[in-house]
Amino acid sequence: MGRSVGSALGWWLLGAVVGLLLGGATSFGQQYLPDGLRPFANSNSGWTLLAFVVTVVFTRWRSARRWWVAAVLGLVVFHALLQGYVIVSTLRGFPDSYGPGDLYFTVATLAGPVIGLAGFAWRSASRPLRAVGVAVVAAVMIGDGVWGLLRVVESTGWLYWVLSIVIGVAMLAWVVLRRLDRLGDRILAVVLTAAGAAAFTLLFTTVL
């Protein structure tokens, strides 16, 4: 047990470092990416995708392939992404803050473990778990894209938001067609994605 906890602490520490570095990079991305892609560097879908990818990559190693390690890893990486963005932005002369009471602190706290578990589910032997996992990420990508087109397209342009939707649909389609072979699991993935995307769009349209 002690060895497992020690290994988990190592993964969480590495996740924090990677998250800080990637989050810091998004501060530069917000300024230097092409205009149509800049929202990636400061969006729910952008940070969700990065946290998901980090978890998927880390869980290639057996010592990180435990649900509780992945859940905490998602939490750590998501918070580190946002903190890295704030630190680098502040150092670059664009003061920002992040901490308890901030909306995105709450988002990272609630969504981080879910995204971590979605990354863990990517390699799960359970097909229903794969369906649920991809639905989580696809719903965020699609929902955030729809939100962007509804709320901020006039100031940001449409390109990234459409791309976010396309990425979400593509991830869902790839898993449904290549990694799920039972109709019930395929339907589960599609229904959960649609419901999640709708809920995401409604929630963030209400609070932002």
Accessible surface in RSA format (square Angstrom, percent):
REM  Atomic radii and reference values for relative SASA: ProtOr
REM  Chains: A
REM  Algorithm: Lee & Richards
REM  Probe-radius: 1.40
REM  Slices: 20
REM RES _ NUM      All-atoms   Total-Side   Main-Chain    Non-polar    All polar
REM                ABS   REL    ABS   REL    ABS   REL    ABS   REL    ABS   REL
RES MET A   1   176.12  91.2 130.34  86.3  45.78 109.0 110.27  93.8  65.85  87.2
RES GLY A   2    59.02  72.8   0.00   N/A  59.02  72.8  40.80 112.0  18.22  40.8
RES ARG A   3   220.32  92.5 203.69 103.8  16.62  39.6  83.34 113.9 136.98  83.0
RES SER A   4    26.16  22.1  23.49  31.4   2.66   6.1   5.31  11.3  20.85  29.2
RES VAL A   5    56.50  37.2  56.50  51.1   0.00   0.0  56.50  49.1   0.00   0.0
RES GLY A   6    39.89  49.2   0.00   N/A  39.89  49.2  28.92  79.4  10.96  24.6
RES SER A   7    35.56  30.1  20.82  27.8  14.75  34.0  27.36  58.3   8.21  11.5
RES ALA A   8     0.00   0.0   0.00   0.0   0.00   0.0   0.00   0.0   0.00   0.0
RES LEU A   9   101.34  56.4  97.58  69.8   3.75   9.4  97.94  68.8   3.40   9.1
RES GLY A  10    38.87  47.9   0.00   N/A  38.87  47.9  33.04  90.7   5.83  13.1
RES TRP A  11    35.81  14.4  34.28  16.6   1.53   3.6  31.44  16.8   4.37   7.1
RES TRP A  12    43.26  17.4  42.46  20.6   0.80   1.9  42.77  22.8   0.49   0.8
RES LEU A  13   122.80  68.4 118.37  84.7   4.43  11.1 122.15  85.8   0.65   1.7
RES LEU A  14    79.14  44.1  76.52  54.7   2.62   6.6  78.73  55.3   0.41   1.1
RES GLY A  15     0.00   0.0   0.00   N/A   0.00   0.0   0.00   0.0   0.00   0.0
RES ALA A  16    25.66  23.6  25.66  39.6   0.00   0.0  25.66  36.1   0.00   0.0
RES VAL A  17    68.08  44.8  67.43  61.0   0.66   1.6  68.01  59.1   0.07   0.2
RES VAL A  18    38.52  25.3  38.20  34.6   0.32   0.8  38.52  33.5   0.00   0.0
RES GLY A  19     0.00   0.0   0.00   N/A   0.00   0.0   0.00   0.0   0.00   0.0
RES LEU A  20    70.40  39.2  66.04  47.2   4.36  11.0  66.35  46.6   4.05  10.9
RES LEU A  21   124.00  69.1 113.76  81.4  10.24  25.7 116.93  82.1   7.07  19.0
RES LEU A  22    57.15  31.8  56.20  40.2   0.95   2.4  56.38  39.6   0.77   2.1
RES GLY A  23     0.00   0.0   0.00   N/A   0.00   0.0   0.00   0.0   0.00   0.0
RES GLY A  24     4.34   5.3   0.00   N/A   4.34   5.3   4.34  11.9   0.00   0.0
RES ALA A  25    56.14  51.6  45.27  69.9  10.87  24.7  49.44  69.6   6.70  17.8
RES THR A  26     8.39   6.0   5.05   5.1   3.34   8.0   8.37  11.2   0.02   0.0
RES SER A  27     2.72   2.3   0.74   1.0   1.98   4.6   0.16   0.3   2.56   3.6
RES PHE A  28    96.46  48.3  96.38  59.7   0.08   0.2  96.46  58.5   0.00   0.0
RES GLY A  29    13.17  16.2   0.00   N/A  13.17  16.2  12.74  35.0   0.43   1.0
RES GLN A  30    63.29  35.4  57.34  41.9   5.95  14.2  20.25  43.1  43.04  32.6
RES GLN A  31    75.95  42.5  67.36  49.2   8.59  20.5  30.33  64.6  45.63  34.6
RES TYR A  32   152.33  71.1 123.87  70.5  28.46  74.1  92.35  69.4  59.98  73.9
RES LEU A  33    55.08  30.7  52.31  37.4   2.77   7.0  53.49  37.6   1.59   4.3
RES PRO A  34    83.97  61.2  72.31  65.9  11.67  42.4  83.90  69.3   0.07   0.4
RES ASP A  35   100.94  70.7  92.12  91.7   8.82  20.9  36.96  87.0  63.97  63.8
RES GLY A  36    18.28  22.5   0.00   N/A  18.28  22.5  12.22  33.5   6.06  13.6
RES LEU A  37    52.38  29.2  52.38  37.5   0.00   0.0  52.38  36.8   0.00   0.0
RES ARG A  38    92.29  38.7  91.59  46.7   0.70   1.7  19.64  26.8  72.65  44.0
RES PRO A  39    14.05  10.2   5.90   5.4   8.15  29.6  13.93  11.5   0.11   0.7
RES PHE A  40    55.72  27.9  55.33  34.3   0.39   1.0  55.33  33.5   0.39   1.1
RES ALA A  41     0.82   0.8   0.82   1.3   0.00   0.0   0.82   1.2   0.00   0.0
RES ASN A  42    69.14  47.7  50.30  48.6  18.84  45.4   3.43   8.3  65.71  63.5
RES SER A  43     6.80   5.7   1.04   1.4   5.76  13.3   6.80  14.5   0.00   0.0
RES ASN A  44     8.05   5.5   7.44   7.2   0.60   1.5   2.95   7.1   5.10   4.9
RES SER A  45     0.00   0.0   0.00   0.0   0.00   0.0   0.00   0.0   0.00   0.0
RES GLY A  46     0.06   0.1   0.00   N/A   0.06   0.1   0.06   0.2   0.00   0.0
RES TRP A  47     8.48   3.4   8.48   4.1   0.00   0.0   8.48   4.5   0.00   0.0
RES THR A  48     5.02   3.6   5.02   5.1   0.00   0.0   0.00   0.0   5.02   7.6
RES LEU A  49    32.59  18.1  32.59  23.3   0.00   0.0  32.59  22.9   0.00   0.0
RES LEU A  50    32.24  18.0  31.98  22.9   0.26   0.7  32.07  22.5   0.17   0.5
RES ALA A  51     0.00   0.0   0.00   0.0   0.00   0.0   0.00   0.0   0.00   0.0
RES PHE A  52     9.38   4.7   9.38   5.8   0.00   0.0   9.38   5.7   0.00   0.0
RES VAL A  53    70.06  46.1  69.42  62.8   0.64   1.5  70.06  60.9   0.00   0.0
RES VAL A  54    10.46   6.9   8.26   7.5   2.20   5.3  10.46   9.1   0.00   0.0
RES THR A  55     0.00   0.0   0.00   0.0   0.00   0.0   0.00   0.0   0.00   0.0
RES VAL A  56    19.17  12.6  19.17  17.4   0.00   0.0  19.17  16.7   0.00   0.0
RES VAL A  57    65.02  42.8  65.02  58.9   0.00   0.0  65.02  56.5   0.00   0.0
RES PHE A  58    16.55   8.3  16.55  10.2   0.00   0.0  16.55  10.0   0.00   0.0
RES THR A  59     0.98   0.7   0.98   1.0   0.00   0.0   0.77   1.0   0.21   0.3
RES ARG A  60   147.31  61.8 130.20  66.4  17.11  40.7  21.89  29.9 125.42  76.0
RES TRP A  61   134.25  53.9 131.64  63.7   2.61   6.1 103.91  55.4  30.34  49.2
RES ARG A  62   190.76  80.1 182.36  93.0   8.40  20.0  72.71  99.4 118.05  71.5
RES SER A  63    42.31  35.8  36.32  48.5   5.99  13.8  28.96  61.7  13.35  18.7
RES ALA A  64     0.07   0.1   0.00   0.0   0.07   0.2   0.00   0.0   0.07   0.2
RES ARG A  65    87.67  36.8  70.39  35.9  17.28  41.1  26.83  36.7  60.84  36.9
RES ARG A  66    82.30  34.6  78.19  39.9   4.11   9.8  24.21  33.1  58.08  35.2
RES TRP A  67   155.23  62.3 154.26  74.7   0.97   2.3 130.18  69.4  25.05  40.6
RES TRP A  68    71.84  28.8  71.20  34.5   0.64   1.5  55.52  29.6  16.32  26.5
RES VAL A  69     0.24   0.2   0.24   0.2   0.00   0.0   0.24   0.2   0.00   0.0
RES ALA A  70     0.02   0.0   0.00   0.0   0.02   0.1   0.02   0.0   0.00   0.0
RES ALA A  71    12.36  11.4  12.31  19.0   0.05   0.1  12.36  17.4   0.00   0.0
RES VAL A  72    49.82  32.8  48.85  44.2   0.97   2.3  49.82  43.3   0.00   0.0
RES LEU A  73     0.18   0.1   0.18   0.1   0.00   0.0   0.18   0.1   0.00   0.0
RES GLY A  74     0.00   0.0   0.00   N/A   0.00   0.0   0.00   0.0   0.00   0.0
RES LEU A  75    52.26  29.1  52.26  37.4   0.00   0.0  52.26  36.7   0.00   0.0
RES VAL A  76    36.36  23.9  31.56  28.6   4.80  11.6  35.47  30.8   0.89   2.4
RES VAL A  77     0.00   0.0   0.00   0.0   0.00   0.0   0.00   0.0   0.00   0.0
RES PHE A  78     2.16   1.1   2.16   1.3   0.00   0.0   2.16   1.3   0.00   0.0
RES HIS A  79    35.90  19.6  35.66  24.8   0.23   0.6  28.92  29.8   6.97   8.1
RES ALA A  80     8.04   7.4   3.70   5.7   4.34   9.9   7.80  11.0   0.24   0.6
RES LEU A  81     0.00   0.0   0.00   0.0   0.00   0.0   0.00   0.0   0.00   0.0
RES LEU A  82     5.80   3.2   5.56   4.0   0.24   0.6   5.67   4.0   0.13   0.3
RES GLN A  83    59.31  33.2  59.31  43.3   0.00   0.0  24.73  52.6  34.59  26.2
RES GLY A  84     2.20   2.7   0.00   N/A   2.20   2.7   2.20   6.0   0.00   0.0
RES TYR A  85    22.06  10.3  22.06  12.6   0.00   0.0   8.87   6.7  13.19  16.3
RES VAL A  86    13.70   9.0  13.70  12.4   0.00   0.0  13.70  11.9   0.00   0.0
RES ILE A  87    79.05  45.0  74.83  55.7   4.23  10.2  78.59  56.6   0.47   1.3
RES VAL A  88    31.13  20.5  31.10  28.2   0.03   0.1  31.13  27.1   0.00   0.0
RES SER A  89     6.80   5.7   6.80   9.1   0.00   0.0   4.15   8.8   2.65   3.7
RES THR A  90    61.95  44.1  52.01  52.7   9.94  23.7  50.87  68.3  11.08  16.7
RES LEU A  91   145.49  81.0 111.57  79.8  33.92  85.3 115.13  80.9  30.36  81.7
RES ARG A  92    62.09  26.1  32.33  16.5  29.76  70.9  27.36  37.4  34.73  21.0
RES GLY A  93    54.17  66.8   0.00   N/A  54.17  66.8  32.51  89.2  21.66  48.5
RES PHE A  94   113.65  56.9 109.14  67.6   4.50  11.7 112.47  68.2   1.18   3.4
RES PRO A  95   118.33  86.2  92.42  84.3  25.90  94.2  92.77  76.6  25.56 158.9
RES ASP A  96    68.31  47.9  45.34  45.1  22.97  54.3  12.37  29.1  55.94  55.8
RES SER A  97    86.64  73.2  76.71 102.4   9.93  22.9  45.43  96.7  41.21  57.7
RES TYR A  98    36.63  17.1   9.76   5.6  26.87  69.9  11.61   8.7  25.02  30.8
RES GLY A  99    17.99  22.2   0.00   N/A  17.99  22.2  14.92  41.0   3.07   6.9
RES PRO A 100   117.28  85.5  90.75  82.7  26.53  96.4  91.88  75.9  25.40 157.9
RES GLY A 101    82.53 101.8   0.00   N/A  82.53 101.8  41.70 114.4  40.83  91.4
RES ASP A 102    50.83  35.6  41.53  41.3   9.30  22.0  14.58  34.3  36.25  36.1
RES LEU A 103    69.99  39.0  59.17  42.3  10.82  27.2  64.89  45.6   5.10  13.7
RES TYR A 104    59.52  27.8  59.52  33.9   0.00   0.0  42.53  32.0  16.99  20.9
RES PHE A 105    58.80  29.4  58.80  36.4   0.00   0.0  58.80  35.6   0.00   0.0
RES THR A 106    64.50  45.9  62.38  63.2   2.11   5.0  41.84  56.2  22.66  34.3
RES VAL A 107    23.22  15.3  19.45  17.6   3.77   9.1  23.22  20.2   0.00   0.0
RES ALA A 108     0.00   0.0   0.00   0.0   0.00   0.0   0.00   0.0   0.00   0.0
RES THR A 109    56.58  40.2  51.12  51.8   5.45  13.0  50.29  67.6   6.28   9.5
RES LEU A 110   125.98  70.2 114.74  82.1  11.23  28.2 117.39  82.4   8.59  23.1
RES ALA A 111    29.48  27.1  25.50  39.4   3.97   9.0  29.48  41.5   0.00   0.0
RES GLY A 112     0.00   0.0   0.00   N/A   0.00   0.0   0.00   0.0   0.00   0.0
RES PRO A 113    36.88  26.9  36.88  33.6   0.00   0.0  36.88  30.5   0.00   0.0
RES VAL A 114    68.78  45.3  67.89  61.5   0.89   2.1  68.02  59.1   0.76   2.1
RES ILE A 115     2.94   1.7   2.94   2.2   0.00   0.0   2.94   2.1   0.00   0.0
RES GLY A 116     0.00   0.0   0.00   N/A   0.00   0.0   0.00   0.0   0.00   0.0
RES LEU A 117    66.35  36.9  63.72  45.6   2.63   6.6  64.05  45.0   2.29   6.2
RES ALA A 118     3.29   3.0   0.03   0.0   3.26   7.4   2.21   3.1   1.08   2.9
RES GLY A 119     0.05   0.1   0.00   N/A   0.05   0.1   0.00   0.0   0.05   0.1
RES PHE A 120    41.15  20.6  38.79  24.0   2.36   6.1  38.79  23.5   2.36   6.8
RES ALA A 121     1.49   1.4   1.49   2.3   0.00   0.0   1.49   2.1   0.00   0.0
RES TRP A 122    53.49  21.5  50.89  24.6   2.60   6.1  33.04  17.6  20.45  33.2
RES ARG A 123    78.71  33.0  53.42  27.2  25.28  60.2  28.41  38.8  50.29  30.5
RES SER A 124    16.45  13.9   7.40   9.9   9.05  20.9   9.67  20.6   6.79   9.5
RES ALA A 125    92.17  84.7  69.45 107.2  22.72  51.7  74.25 104.6  17.92  47.5
RES SER A 126    49.99  42.2  40.08  53.5   9.90  22.8  36.16  77.0  13.83  19.4
RES ARG A 127    86.30  36.2  84.56  43.1   1.74   4.1   1.80   2.5  84.50  51.2
RES PRO A 128    53.24  38.8  53.19  48.5   0.05   0.2  53.24  44.0   0.00   0.0
RES LEU A 129    72.13  40.2  69.64  49.8   2.49   6.3  71.50  50.2   0.63   1.7
RES ARG A 130    43.03  18.1  40.19  20.5   2.83   6.7   1.49   2.0  41.54  25.2
RES ALA A 131     0.00   0.0   0.00   0.0   0.00   0.0   0.00   0.0   0.00   0.0
RES VAL A 132    58.68  38.6  58.68  53.1   0.00   0.0  58.68  51.0   0.00   0.0
RES GLY A 133     3.06   3.8   0.00   N/A   3.06   3.8   2.89   7.9   0.18   0.4
RES VAL A 134     1.67   1.1   0.37   0.3   1.30   3.1   0.38   0.3   1.29   3.5
RES ALA A 135     3.26   3.0   2.63   4.1   0.63   1.4   2.88   4.1   0.39   1.0
RES VAL A 136    36.02  23.7  29.55  26.8   6.47  15.6  35.38  30.7   0.64   1.7
RES VAL A 137     0.00   0.0   0.00   0.0   0.00   0.0   0.00   0.0   0.00   0.0
RES ALA A 138     0.00   0.0   0.00   0.0   0.00   0.0   0.00   0.0   0.00   0.0
RES ALA A 139     7.03   6.5   7.03  10.9   0.00   0.0   7.03   9.9   0.00   0.0
RES VAL A 140    22.75  15.0  22.71  20.6   0.04   0.1  22.71  19.7   0.04   0.1
RES MET A 141     0.49   0.3   0.49   0.3   0.00   0.0   0.49   0.4   0.00   0.0
RES ILE A 142    26.64  15.2  26.64  19.8   0.00   0.0  26.64  19.2   0.00   0.0
RES GLY A 143     0.00   0.0   0.00   N/A   0.00   0.0   0.00   0.0   0.00   0.0
RES ASP A 144     0.96   0.7   0.96   1.0   0.00   0.0   0.00   0.0   0.96   1.0
RES GLY A 145     0.00   0.0   0.00   N/A   0.00   0.0   0.00   0.0   0.00   0.0
RES VAL A 146    51.39  33.8  51.11  46.3   0.27   0.7  51.39  44.6   0.00   0.0
RES TRP A 147    29.27  11.7  29.27  14.2   0.00   0.0  29.27  15.6   0.00   0.0
RES GLY A 148     0.00   0.0   0.00   N/A   0.00   0.0   0.00   0.0   0.00   0.0
RES LEU A 149    59.72  33.3  47.53  34.0  12.18  30.6  47.59  33.4  12.13  32.6
RES LEU A 150   115.86  64.5  85.69  61.3  30.17  75.8  87.69  61.6  28.17  75.8
RES ARG A 151   111.90  47.0  81.15  41.4  30.75  73.2  20.22  27.6  91.68  55.6
RES VAL A 152    39.75  26.2  36.37  32.9   3.39   8.2  39.75  34.5   0.00   0.0
RES VAL A 153    46.26  30.4  42.39  38.4   3.87   9.3  42.39  36.8   3.87  10.5
RES GLU A 154   178.50 102.5 137.59 104.1  40.91  97.4  60.41 116.8 118.09  96.4
RES SER A 155    98.35  83.1  56.76  75.8  41.58  95.8  54.81 116.7  43.54  61.0
RES THR A 156    42.78  30.4  28.16  28.5  14.62  34.8  36.88  49.5   5.90   8.9
RES GLY A 157    32.18  39.7   0.00   N/A  32.18  39.7  28.44  78.0   3.74   8.4
RES TRP A 158   147.65  59.3 147.06  71.2   0.59   1.4 116.70  62.2  30.95  50.2
RES LEU A 159    76.51  42.6  76.02  54.4   0.49   1.2  76.02  53.4   0.49   1.3
RES TYR A 160     3.87   1.8   3.59   2.0   0.28   0.7   3.49   2.6   0.39   0.5
RES TRP A 161     7.59   3.0   7.59   3.7   0.00   0.0   7.59   4.0   0.00   0.0
RES VAL A 162    54.88  36.1  54.88  49.7   0.00   0.0  54.88  47.7   0.00   0.0
RES LEU A 163    69.69  38.8  68.53  49.0   1.16   2.9  69.29  48.7   0.40   1.1
RES SER A 164     0.00   0.0   0.00   0.0   0.00   0.0   0.00   0.0   0.00   0.0
RES ILE A 165    37.36  21.3  37.36  27.8   0.00   0.0  37.36  26.9   0.00   0.0
RES VAL A 166    81.53  53.6  79.12  71.6   2.41   5.8  81.09  70.5   0.44   1.2
RES ILE A 167    48.27  27.5  46.08  34.3   2.19   5.3  48.25  34.7   0.02   0.1
RES GLY A 168     0.00   0.0   0.00   N/A   0.00   0.0   0.00   0.0   0.00   0.0
RES VAL A 169    76.11  50.1  75.93  68.7   0.18   0.4  75.93  66.0   0.18   0.5
RES ALA A 170    54.58  50.2  44.00  67.9  10.58  24.1  51.01  71.8   3.57   9.5
RES MET A 171    28.60  14.8  24.18  16.0   4.42  10.5  26.74  22.7   1.86   2.5
RES LEU A 172    20.99  11.7  20.99  15.0   0.00   0.0  20.99  14.7   0.00   0.0
RES ALA A 173    40.25  37.0  35.00  54.0   5.25  11.9  40.12  56.5   0.13   0.3
RES TRP A 174   113.68  45.6 108.78  52.7   4.90  11.5  99.09  52.8  14.58  23.7
RES VAL A 175     0.72   0.5   0.72   0.7   0.00   0.0   0.72   0.6   0.00   0.0
RES VAL A 176    17.69  11.6  17.69  16.0   0.00   0.0  17.69  15.4   0.00   0.0
RES LEU A 177   122.64  68.3 104.06  74.4  18.58  46.7 104.08  73.1  18.56  49.9
RES ARG A 178   172.38  72.4 138.69  70.7  33.69  80.2  33.71  46.1 138.67  84.0
RES ARG A 179    47.51  19.9  39.46  20.1   8.05  19.2  12.68  17.3  34.83  21.1
RES LEU A 180     2.99   1.7   0.00   0.0   2.99   7.5   0.54   0.4   2.45   6.6
RES ASP A 181    93.17  65.3  68.33  68.0  24.84  58.7  37.10  87.3  56.06  55.9
RES ARG A 182   131.85  55.4 128.63  65.6   3.21   7.7  61.21  83.7  70.64  42.8
RES LEU A 183   129.82  72.3 120.83  86.4   8.99  22.6 121.45  85.3   8.37  22.5
RES GLY A 184    50.56  62.3   0.00   N/A  50.56  62.3  37.48 102.8  13.08  29.3
RES ASP A 185    11.87   8.3  11.47  11.4   0.40   0.9   0.21   0.5  11.65  11.6
RES ARG A 186    74.99  31.5  74.76  38.1   0.22   0.5  11.60  15.9  63.38  38.4
RES ILE A 187    92.25  52.5  89.21  66.5   3.03   7.3  92.12  66.3   0.13   0.3
RES LEU A 188    62.07  34.6  57.91  41.4   4.15  10.4  61.89  43.5   0.18   0.5
RES ALA A 189     0.00   0.0   0.00   0.0   0.00   0.0   0.00   0.0   0.00   0.0
RES VAL A 190    71.55  47.1  70.90  64.2   0.65   1.6  70.90  61.6   0.65   1.8
RES VAL A 191    84.82  55.8  81.76  74.0   3.06   7.4  84.20  73.2   0.61   1.7
RES LEU A 192    64.78  36.1  60.45  43.2   4.33  10.9  60.45  42.5   4.33  11.7
RES THR A 193     3.24   2.3   3.24   3.3   0.00   0.0   3.24   4.3   0.00   0.0
RES ALA A 194    61.15  56.2  48.78  75.3  12.37  28.1  56.45  79.5   4.70  12.5
RES ALA A 195    57.97  53.3  45.20  69.8  12.76  29.0  54.00  76.0   3.97  10.5
RES GLY A 196    25.33  31.2   0.00   N/A  25.33  31.2  21.47  58.9   3.86   8.6
RES ALA A 197     9.76   9.0   9.38  14.5   0.38   0.9   9.69  13.6   0.07   0.2
RES ALA A 198    63.64  58.5  50.82  78.4  12.81  29.1  59.10  83.2   4.54  12.0
RES ALA A 199    60.93  56.0  51.02  78.7   9.91  22.5  57.48  80.9   3.45   9.1
RES PHE A 200    27.32  13.7  21.52  13.3   5.81  15.1  26.64  16.1   0.69   2.0
RES THR A 201    18.18  12.9  18.18  18.4   0.00   0.0  16.22  21.8   1.97   3.0
RES LEU A 202   127.87  71.2 125.02  89.4   2.86   7.2 127.40  89.5   0.48   1.3
RES LEU A 203   100.60  56.0  96.27  68.9   4.32  10.9 100.37  70.5   0.23   0.6
RES PHE A 204    12.16   6.1  12.16   7.5   0.00   0.0  12.16   7.4   0.00   0.0
RES THR A 205    46.77  33.3  39.79  40.3   6.99  16.7  39.40  52.9   7.37  11.1
RES THR A 206   104.89  74.6  71.90  72.9  32.99  78.6  65.07  87.4  39.81  60.2
RES VAL A 207    74.18  48.8  41.89  37.9  32.29  77.8  49.27  42.8  24.90  67.5
RES LEU A 208    67.53  37.6  37.74  27.0  29.79  74.9  65.91  46.3   1.61   4.3
END  Absolute sums over single chains surface
CHAIN  1 A    10239.7       8675.4       1564.2       7526.2       2713.5
END  Absolute sums over all chains
TOTAL         10239.7       8675.4       1564.2       7526.2       2713.5
